[in-house]
Amino acid sequence: MKRSIRKRDGQQWINDYLLKMTGRPVHYELDSRLLPTQAKSMRMVSKYVIKEAEHAEHLAKSAENYGDKINARALFRVASEKYREAQHFIIPATSSARWDIYEKARICSQRMFNLLDYPIEQIEIPFGDKTIPGILHLQPGQVKAPAVVFIPGMDNTKENYPNPLDNEFHQRGMHVLAIDGPGQGQALERGIFVTPDNHVAAASSAFDFLSKRDDVDENRIGLSGRSFGSFWSMRAVADEHRYAAVASAVACYYWDLLTIFDEAPIRFKQVFMAMAGIEDENDFDRMCTGLTLKGHAERITCPVLMCIGEFDPLNPLEDAEKVYEALNCQKEMWVLEDEFHSIHSTKALCGQPTFHFMAEWMDRALNKKLDHKLNRKIFVQKDGLGMYDQ
């Protein structure tokens, strides 16, 4: 008889109860509901999110057939996001059923791309004897421009960010290459599992790819990440010094405290073990000893921006601050008052997405407009002047 893989798998009933009460699979400290009210447990989520995805897809197709381009692309975006969310809740995490749903997310994304006002390319980047996929958001007119490589979080894919309908980096004149790194999206489907450091190779290959293009200024290529992508992007620039800047948010800046697997809901560990292709919890825990920026942050040479919620349960502020203090480069840290892990749209910034401010910082960094002695930590108060507070 098969038993639970992880010691804390027995807590699943608690997670299911909290999902029923809050409408959230994790991040119970936040107020708004995310999931359909019919979903009363983790296993029910996909069924009802797929129904929402199918509705959005049918409506998008109707809008497109009617000639309503603007609403069609917005609805294909909704459908893609719903399918992407649904596939993330399929159990087991690497089943064919999951990949079938994820394919629908990609199809809806492509339908949206076809209706955009700027060009997008689906690309493949060499990675050992395989390739990792990416989505390249290009400036129109084949102009030579700076570029940003984006690494998603552990529960996201290259289709999720940037949102082509509000592309923060693109609006500021930058190309954007979003990739599925090891353990993510199509890379995971292809059997490319995550290790503590193989996003370094992925980031290096992405830089190689961009630097060979005539429409990219290879001296102005930045790296960005969200959630666990914040860890991977920081870890990458510690070894890959060709990047001109790194900016990330939704913090996973780990030094000593891996609370995401030790104290947070068990779902984080369940998902990451699948991403790593590891079924033995003891083996996974040994691998996790490599998930630290200690001994690596000191080697980063490009300008760094770190963004974190004051009370992030997945990355305690005191742990992230150790990473910041270890940096010997131009550096800036934004701590958002009373915020938790998700700092997408905060009261301190009047609801304006945090990534808009981060993209502005990246634009300045790539154009060498930062103070060459930059060492600034900003506490972003709810009633303050945000990142403009000196």
MOUR-V208244 format. One record per residue. N is the residue number from 1. RES is the residue in one small letter. OMEGA is omega as a letter, one per 20 degrees, with the letter a starting at -180 (none if undefined). BURIAL is 1 if it has 16 or more other ideal C-beta (glycine too) atoms within 10 Angstrom, else 0. D_CENTER is the distance of its C-alpha to the mean C-alpha in Angstrom with 1 decimal. Layout:
n->N res->RES omega->OMEGA burial->BURIAL d_center->D_CENTER
n->N res->RES omega->OMEGA burial->BURIAL d_center->D_CENTER
//
This chain:
n->1 res->m omega->a burial->0 d_center->37.2
n->2 res->k omega->r burial->0 d_center->33.5
n->3 res->r omega->a burial->0 d_center->32.2
n->4 res->s omega->a burial->0 d_center->28.8
n->5 res->i omega->a burial->0 d_center->26.6
n->6 res->r omega->a burial->1 d_center->25.4
n->7 res->k omega->a burial->0 d_center->27.7
n->8 res->r omega->r burial->1 d_center->25.6
n->9 res->d omega->r burial->0 d_center->25.3
n->10 res->g omega->r burial->0 d_center->28.4
n->11 res->q omega->a burial->0 d_center->26.4
n->12 res->q omega->a burial->1 d_center->24.9
n->13 res->w omega->r burial->0 d_center->27.6
n->14 res->i omega->r burial->0 d_center->26.5
n->15 res->n omega->r burial->1 d_center->22.9
n->16 res->d omega->r burial->1 d_center->24.5
n->17 res->y omega->r burial->0 d_center->26.8
n->18 res->l omega->r burial->0 d_center->24.2
n->19 res->l omega->r burial->1 d_center->22.2
n->20 res->k omega->a burial->0 d_center->25.6
n->21 res->m omega->a burial->0 d_center->26.3
n->22 res->t omega->a burial->1 d_center->23.0
n->23 res->g omega->a burial->1 d_center->21.4
n->24 res->r omega->r burial->1 d_center->18.2
n->25 res->p omega->r burial->1 d_center->17.1
n->26 res->v omega->r burial->1 d_center->15.9
n->27 res->h omega->a burial->0 d_center->15.8
n->28 res->y omega->a burial->1 d_center->19.4
n->29 res->e omega->r burial->0 d_center->20.1
n->30 res->l omega->a burial->0 d_center->18.9
n->31 res->d omega->a burial->0 d_center->21.6
n->32 res->s omega->r burial->0 d_center->20.4
n->33 res->r omega->r burial->0 d_center->20.5
n->34 res->l omega->a burial->1 d_center->17.7
n->35 res->l omega->r burial->1 d_center->19.6
n->36 res->p omega->a burial->0 d_center->23.0
n->37 res->t omega->r burial->0 d_center->25.9
n->38 res->q omega->a burial->0 d_center->27.3
n->39 res->a omega->a burial->1 d_center->24.7
n->40 res->k omega->r burial->1 d_center->26.4
n->41 res->s omega->a burial->0 d_center->24.7
n->42 res->m omega->a burial->1 d_center->21.5
n->43 res->r omega->a burial->0 d_center->23.5
n->44 res->m omega->a burial->1 d_center->24.4
n->45 res->v omega->a burial->1 d_center->21.0
n->46 res->s omega->a burial->1 d_center->20.6
n->47 res->k omega->a burial->0 d_center->24.1
n->48 res->y omega->r burial->1 d_center->23.9
n->49 res->v omega->r burial->1 d_center->20.5
n->50 res->i omega->r burial->1 d_center->21.8
n->51 res->k omega->r burial->0 d_center->24.8
n->52 res->e omega->r burial->1 d_center->22.8
n->53 res->a omega->a burial->1 d_center->21.0
n->54 res->e omega->r burial->0 d_center->24.5
n->55 res->h omega->a burial->0 d_center->26.0
n->56 res->a omega->r burial->1 d_center->23.4
n->57 res->e omega->r burial->1 d_center->23.9
n->58 res->h omega->r burial->0 d_center->27.7
n->59 res->l omega->r burial->1 d_center->27.7
n->60 res->a omega->r burial->1 d_center->25.6
n->61 res->k omega->r burial->1 d_center->28.1
n->62 res->s omega->r burial->0 d_center->31.0
n->63 res->a omega->r burial->1 d_center->29.7
n->64 res->e omega->r burial->1 d_center->29.4
n->65 res->n omega->r burial->0 d_center->32.9
n->66 res->y omega->a burial->0 d_center->34.2
n->67 res->g omega->a burial->0 d_center->33.0
n->68 res->d omega->a burial->0 d_center->30.6
n->69 res->k omega->a burial->0 d_center->27.8
n->70 res->i omega->r burial->0 d_center->25.9
n->71 res->n omega->a burial->0 d_center->25.8
n->72 res->a omega->a burial->1 d_center->25.2
n->73 res->r omega->r burial->1 d_center->22.0
n->74 res->a omega->a burial->1 d_center->20.7
n->75 res->l omega->r burial->1 d_center->21.7
n->76 res->f omega->r burial->1 d_center->20.3
n->77 res->r omega->r burial->1 d_center->16.9
n->78 res->v omega->a burial->1 d_center->17.6
n->79 res->a omega->r burial->1 d_center->18.9
n->80 res->s omega->a burial->1 d_center->16.0
n->81 res->e omega->r burial->1 d_center->13.5
n->82 res->k omega->r burial->1 d_center->16.3
n->83 res->y omega->r burial->1 d_center->16.8
n->84 res->r omega->r burial->1 d_center->13.2
n->85 res->e omega->a burial->1 d_center->13.3
n->86 res->a omega->a burial->1 d_center->16.8
n->87 res->q omega->a burial->1 d_center->16.2
n->88 res->h omega->a burial->1 d_center->13.8
n->89 res->f omega->r burial->1 d_center->17.0
n->90 res->i omega->r burial->1 d_center->19.5
n->91 res->i omega->i burial->0 d_center->21.6
n->92 res->p omega->a burial->0 d_center->22.0
n->93 res->a omega->a burial->1 d_center->18.4
n->94 res->t omega->a burial->0 d_center->19.4
n->95 res->s omega->r burial->0 d_center->22.3
n->96 res->s omega->r burial->0 d_center->23.4
n->97 res->a omega->r burial->0 d_center->23.1
n->98 res->r omega->a burial->1 d_center->19.3
n->99 res->w omega->r burial->0 d_center->19.2
n->100 res->d omega->r burial->0 d_center->21.8
n->101 res->i omega->r burial->1 d_center->19.7
n->102 res->y omega->r burial->1 d_center->16.6
n->103 res->e omega->r burial->0 d_center->19.1
n->104 res->k omega->r burial->1 d_center->20.0
n->105 res->a omega->a burial->1 d_center->16.5
n->106 res->r omega->r burial->1 d_center->16.7
n->107 res->i omega->r burial->0 d_center->20.2
n->108 res->c omega->r burial->1 d_center->19.5
n->109 res->s omega->a burial->1 d_center->16.9
n->110 res->q omega->r burial->0 d_center->19.6
n->111 res->r omega->r burial->1 d_center->22.1
n->112 res->m omega->a burial->1 d_center->20.2
n->113 res->f omega->a burial->1 d_center->19.8
n->114 res->n omega->a burial->0 d_center->23.5
n->115 res->l omega->a burial->1 d_center->24.2
n->116 res->l omega->r burial->0 d_center->22.2
n->117 res->d omega->r burial->0 d_center->24.1
n->118 res->y omega->a burial->0 d_center->22.4
n->119 res->p omega->r burial->0 d_center->22.1
n->120 res->i omega->r burial->1 d_center->19.2
n->121 res->e omega->r burial->0 d_center->19.6
n->122 res->q omega->a burial->0 d_center->18.3
n->123 res->i omega->r burial->1 d_center->18.6
n->124 res->e omega->a burial->0 d_center->18.9
n->125 res->i omega->r burial->1 d_center->18.6
n->126 res->p omega->r burial->0 d_center->21.0
n->127 res->f omega->a burial->1 d_center->19.8
n->128 res->g omega->r burial->0 d_center->23.0
n->129 res->d omega->r burial->0 d_center->25.0
n->130 res->k omega->r burial->0 d_center->22.2
n->131 res->t omega->r burial->1 d_center->19.6
n->132 res->i omega->a burial->1 d_center->15.9
n->133 res->p omega->r burial->1 d_center->15.1
n->134 res->g omega->r burial->1 d_center->13.5
n->135 res->i omega->a burial->1 d_center->13.8
n->136 res->l omega->r burial->1 d_center->15.6
n->137 res->h omega->a burial->1 d_center->16.1
n->138 res->l omega->r burial->1 d_center->19.5
n->139 res->q omega->r burial->1 d_center->21.8
n->140 res->p omega->r burial->0 d_center->25.0
n->141 res->g omega->r burial->0 d_center->28.2
n->142 res->q omega->r burial->0 d_center->27.1
n->143 res->v omega->r burial->0 d_center->27.1
n->144 res->k omega->a burial->0 d_center->26.2
n->145 res->a omega->r burial->1 d_center->23.2
n->146 res->p omega->a burial->1 d_center->20.5
n->147 res->a omega->r burial->1 d_center->17.1
n->148 res->v omega->r burial->1 d_center->13.6
n->149 res->v omega->a burial->1 d_center->11.5
n->150 res->f omega->r burial->1 d_center->7.7
n->151 res->i omega->a burial->1 d_center->5.7
n->152 res->p omega->r burial->1 d_center->2.5
n->153 res->g omega->a burial->1 d_center->3.2
n->154 res->m omega->r burial->1 d_center->6.8
n->155 res->d omega->r burial->1 d_center->7.5
n->156 res->n omega->r burial->1 d_center->5.6
n->157 res->t omega->a burial->1 d_center->7.2
n->158 res->k omega->r burial->1 d_center->8.3
n->159 res->e omega->a burial->1 d_center->10.3
n->160 res->n omega->a burial->1 d_center->8.1
n->161 res->y omega->i burial->1 d_center->7.1
n->162 res->p omega->r burial->1 d_center->9.4
n->163 res->n omega->a burial->0 d_center->11.9
n->164 res->p omega->a burial->1 d_center->15.1
n->165 res->l omega->r burial->0 d_center->17.2
n->166 res->d omega->a burial->0 d_center->15.8
n->167 res->n omega->a burial->1 d_center->14.2
n->168 res->e omega->a burial->1 d_center->14.2
n->169 res->f omega->a burial->1 d_center->14.5
n->170 res->h omega->r burial->1 d_center->16.8
n->171 res->q omega->a burial->0 d_center->19.0
n->172 res->r omega->r burial->1 d_center->19.8
n->173 res->g omega->a burial->0 d_center->21.0
n->174 res->m omega->r burial->1 d_center->18.2
n->175 res->h omega->r burial->1 d_center->17.3
n->176 res->v omega->r burial->1 d_center->13.6
n->177 res->l omega->r burial->1 d_center->12.6
n->178 res->a omega->a burial->1 d_center->9.4
n->179 res->i omega->r burial->1 d_center->9.8
n->180 res->d omega->r burial->1 d_center->9.7
n->181 res->g omega->r burial->1 d_center->10.4
n->182 res->p omega->r burial->1 d_center->12.8
n->183 res->g omega->a burial->1 d_center->12.5
n->184 res->q omega->r burial->1 d_center->9.9
n->185 res->g omega->a burial->1 d_center->11.4
n->186 res->q omega->r burial->1 d_center->14.5
n->187 res->a omega->r burial->1 d_center->14.5
n->188 res->l omega->r burial->1 d_center->15.1
n->189 res->e omega->r burial->1 d_center->17.6
n->190 res->r omega->r burial->0 d_center->19.4
n->191 res->g omega->r burial->0 d_center->19.7
n->192 res->i omega->a burial->1 d_center->17.5
n->193 res->f omega->a burial->1 d_center->16.6
n->194 res->v omega->r burial->1 d_center->14.6
n->195 res->t omega->a burial->0 d_center->16.7
n->196 res->p omega->a burial->1 d_center->16.4
n->197 res->d omega->a burial->1 d_center->16.7
n->198 res->n omega->r burial->1 d_center->16.3
n->199 res->h omega->r burial->1 d_center->13.1
n->200 res->v omega->r burial->1 d_center->15.8
n->201 res->a omega->r burial->1 d_center->17.7
n->202 res->a omega->r burial->1 d_center->14.8
n->203 res->a omega->r burial->1 d_center->14.1
n->204 res->s omega->r burial->1 d_center->17.9
n->205 res->s omega->r burial->1 d_center->18.5
n->206 res->a omega->r burial->1 d_center->16.1
n->207 res->f omega->r burial->1 d_center->18.1
n->208 res->d omega->a burial->0 d_center->21.3
n->209 res->f omega->a burial->1 d_center->20.5
n->210 res->l omega->a burial->1 d_center->19.9
n->211 res->s omega->a burial->0 d_center->22.9
n->212 res->k omega->a burial->0 d_center->25.3
n->213 res->r omega->r burial->1 d_center->24.7
n->214 res->d omega->a burial->0 d_center->27.4
n->215 res->d omega->r burial->0 d_center->25.2
n->216 res->v omega->r burial->1 d_center->22.9
n->217 res->d omega->a burial->1 d_center->24.1
n->218 res->e omega->r burial->1 d_center->23.3
n->219 res->n omega->a burial->0 d_center->24.2
n->220 res->r omega->r burial->1 d_center->21.4
n->221 res->i omega->r burial->1 d_center->18.2
n->222 res->g omega->r burial->1 d_center->15.3
n->223 res->l omega->a burial->1 d_center->12.0
n->224 res->s omega->r burial->1 d_center->8.9
n->225 res->g omega->r burial->1 d_center->5.6
n->226 res->r omega->r burial->1 d_center->3.7
n->227 res->s omega->a burial->1 d_center->5.5
n->228 res->f omega->r burial->1 d_center->6.7
n->229 res->g omega->r burial->1 d_center->5.2
n->230 res->s omega->r burial->1 d_center->7.7
n->231 res->f omega->a burial->1 d_center->10.3
n->232 res->w omega->a burial->1 d_center->10.0
n->233 res->s omega->r burial->1 d_center->10.3
n->234 res->m omega->r burial->1 d_center->13.1
n->235 res->r omega->a burial->1 d_center->14.7
n->236 res->a omega->a burial->1 d_center->14.8
n->237 res->v omega->r burial->1 d_center->16.6
n->238 res->a omega->a burial->1 d_center->19.0
n->239 res->d omega->a burial->0 d_center->20.4
n->240 res->e omega->a burial->1 d_center->19.6
n->241 res->h omega->r burial->0 d_center->21.5
n->242 res->r omega->r burial->0 d_center->21.6
n->243 res->y omega->a burial->1 d_center->18.5
n->244 res->a omega->r burial->1 d_center->19.9
n->245 res->a omega->r burial->1 d_center->17.3
n->246 res->v omega->r burial->1 d_center->13.9
n->247 res->a omega->a burial->1 d_center->12.1
n->248 res->s omega->a burial->1 d_center->9.1
n->249 res->a omega->a burial->1 d_center->8.8
n->250 res->v omega->b burial->1 d_center->8.4
n->251 res->a omega->r burial->1 d_center->10.3
n->252 res->c omega->a burial->1 d_center->10.8
n->253 res->y omega->a burial->1 d_center->13.6
n->254 res->y omega->r burial->1 d_center->16.0
n->255 res->w omega->r burial->1 d_center->19.7
n->256 res->d omega->a burial->0 d_center->21.9
n->257 res->l omega->r burial->1 d_center->20.4
n->258 res->l omega->a burial->1 d_center->18.1
n->259 res->t omega->a burial->0 d_center->18.4
n->260 res->i omega->a burial->1 d_center->15.3
n->261 res->f omega->a burial->1 d_center->17.7
n->262 res->d omega->a burial->0 d_center->21.0
n->263 res->e omega->a burial->0 d_center->21.1
n->264 res->a omega->r burial->1 d_center->18.3
n->265 res->p omega->a burial->1 d_center->18.9
n->266 res->i omega->a burial->1 d_center->19.6
n->267 res->r omega->a burial->1 d_center->17.0
n->268 res->f omega->a burial->1 d_center->14.3
n->269 res->k omega->r burial->1 d_center->16.9
n->270 res->q omega->a burial->1 d_center->17.9
n->271 res->v omega->a burial->1 d_center->14.5
n->272 res->f omega->r burial->1 d_center->13.9
n->273 res->m omega->r burial->1 d_center->17.6
n->274 res->a omega->r burial->1 d_center->17.2
n->275 res->m omega->a burial->1 d_center->14.4
n->276 res->a omega->a burial->1 d_center->16.8
n->277 res->g omega->a burial->1 d_center->19.8
n->278 res->i omega->a burial->1 d_center->21.7
n->279 res->e omega->r burial->0 d_center->24.1
n->280 res->d omega->a burial->0 d_center->26.0
n->281 res->e omega->r burial->1 d_center->24.7
n->282 res->n omega->r burial->0 d_center->26.8
n->283 res->d omega->r burial->0 d_center->25.4
n->284 res->f omega->a burial->1 d_center->21.8
n->285 res->d omega->r burial->0 d_center->22.8
n->286 res->r omega->r burial->0 d_center->24.4
n->287 res->m omega->a burial->1 d_center->21.3
n->288 res->c omega->r burial->1 d_center->19.3
n->289 res->t omega->r burial->0 d_center->21.8
n->290 res->g omega->a burial->0 d_center->20.0
n->291 res->l omega->r burial->1 d_center->16.7
n->292 res->t omega->r burial->1 d_center->18.0
n->293 res->l omega->r burial->1 d_center->18.0
n->294 res->k omega->a burial->0 d_center->21.7
n->295 res->g omega->r burial->0 d_center->23.7
n->296 res->h omega->a burial->1 d_center->20.9
n->297 res->a omega->a burial->1 d_center->20.0
n->298 res->e omega->a burial->0 d_center->23.7
n->299 res->r omega->a burial->0 d_center->23.3
n->300 res->i omega->a burial->1 d_center->20.8
n->301 res->t omega->a burial->0 d_center->22.8
n->302 res->c omega->r burial->1 d_center->20.7
n->303 res->p omega->a burial->1 d_center->20.0
n->304 res->v omega->r burial->1 d_center->17.1
n->305 res->l omega->r burial->1 d_center->15.5
n->306 res->m omega->r burial->1 d_center->14.1
n->307 res->c omega->a burial->1 d_center->13.3
n->308 res->i omega->r burial->1 d_center->14.0
n->309 res->g omega->a burial->1 d_center->15.8
n->310 res->e omega->a burial->0 d_center->19.4
n->311 res->f omega->r burial->0 d_center->19.4
n->312 res->d omega->a burial->1 d_center->16.0
n->313 res->p omega->a burial->1 d_center->17.2
n->314 res->l omega->a burial->1 d_center->14.5
n->315 res->n omega->a burial->1 d_center->15.2
n->316 res->p omega->a burial->1 d_center->18.7
n->317 res->l omega->a burial->1 d_center->19.4
n->318 res->e omega->r burial->0 d_center->22.3
n->319 res->d omega->r burial->1 d_center->20.2
n->320 res->a omega->a burial->1 d_center->17.7
n->321 res->e omega->r burial->1 d_center->20.9
n->322 res->k omega->r burial->1 d_center->22.3
n->323 res->v omega->a burial->1 d_center->19.6
n->324 res->y omega->a burial->1 d_center->20.3
n->325 res->e omega->a burial->0 d_center->24.0
n->326 res->a omega->a burial->1 d_center->23.8
n->327 res->l omega->r burial->1 d_center->22.5
n->328 res->n omega->a burial->0 d_center->25.4
n->329 res->c omega->r burial->1 d_center->23.9
n->330 res->q omega->a burial->1 d_center->23.4
n->331 res->k omega->r burial->1 d_center->21.0
n->332 res->e omega->a burial->1 d_center->20.0
n->333 res->m omega->r burial->1 d_center->18.4
n->334 res->w omega->r burial->1 d_center->17.9
n->335 res->v omega->a burial->1 d_center->18.6
n->336 res->l omega->a burial->1 d_center->18.5
n->337 res->e omega->r burial->1 d_center->21.6
n->338 res->d omega->r burial->0 d_center->21.6
n->339 res->e omega->a burial->1 d_center->17.8
n->340 res->f omega->a burial->1 d_center->15.9
n->341 res->h omega->a burial->1 d_center->12.3
n->342 res->s omega->r burial->1 d_center->11.1
n->343 res->i omega->a burial->1 d_center->12.3
n->344 res->h omega->a burial->0 d_center->11.2
n->345 res->s omega->a burial->0 d_center->15.0
n->346 res->t omega->r burial->1 d_center->17.5
n->347 res->k omega->a burial->0 d_center->21.3
n->348 res->a omega->a burial->1 d_center->21.6
n->349 res->l omega->r burial->1 d_center->20.3
n->350 res->c omega->r burial->0 d_center->22.3
n->351 res->g omega->r burial->0 d_center->19.3
n->352 res->q omega->a burial->0 d_center->18.1
n->353 res->p omega->a burial->1 d_center->14.3
n->354 res->t omega->a burial->1 d_center->13.3
n->355 res->f omega->r burial->1 d_center->11.4
n->356 res->h omega->r burial->0 d_center->14.9
n->357 res->f omega->r burial->1 d_center->16.4
n->358 res->m omega->r burial->1 d_center->13.8
n->359 res->a omega->r burial->1 d_center->14.5
n->360 res->e omega->r burial->1 d_center->18.1
n->361 res->w omega->a burial->1 d_center->18.0
n->362 res->m omega->r burial->1 d_center->16.5
n->363 res->d omega->r burial->1 d_center->19.3
n->364 res->r omega->a burial->0 d_center->21.8
n->365 res->a omega->a burial->1 d_center->20.7
n->366 res->l omega->r burial->1 d_center->20.9
n->367 res->n omega->r burial->0 d_center->24.3
n->368 res->k omega->r burial->0 d_center->25.5
n->369 res->k omega->r burial->0 d_center->26.2
n->370 res->l omega->r burial->1 d_center->25.0
n->371 res->d omega->a burial->0 d_center->27.8
n->372 res->h omega->r burial->0 d_center->28.5
n->373 res->k omega->a burial->0 d_center->29.0
n->374 res->l omega->r burial->0 d_center->25.9
n->375 res->n omega->a burial->0 d_center->25.4
n->376 res->r omega->r burial->0 d_center->24.4
n->377 res->k omega->a burial->0 d_center->23.0
n->378 res->i omega->r burial->1 d_center->22.8
n->379 res->f omega->a burial->0 d_center->23.1
n->380 res->v omega->a burial->1 d_center->21.9
n->381 res->q omega->a burial->0 d_center->24.5
n->382 res->k omega->a burial->0 d_center->24.6
n->383 res->d omega->a burial->0 d_center->27.7
n->384 res->g omega->a burial->0 d_center->27.2
n->385 res->l omega->r burial->0 d_center->26.4
n->386 res->g omega->a burial->1 d_center->22.8
n->387 res->m omega->a burial->1 d_center->21.8
n->388 res->y omega->a burial->0 d_center->25.3
n->389 res->d omega->a burial->0 d_center->27.1
n->390 res->q omega->none burial->0 d_center->28.9
//
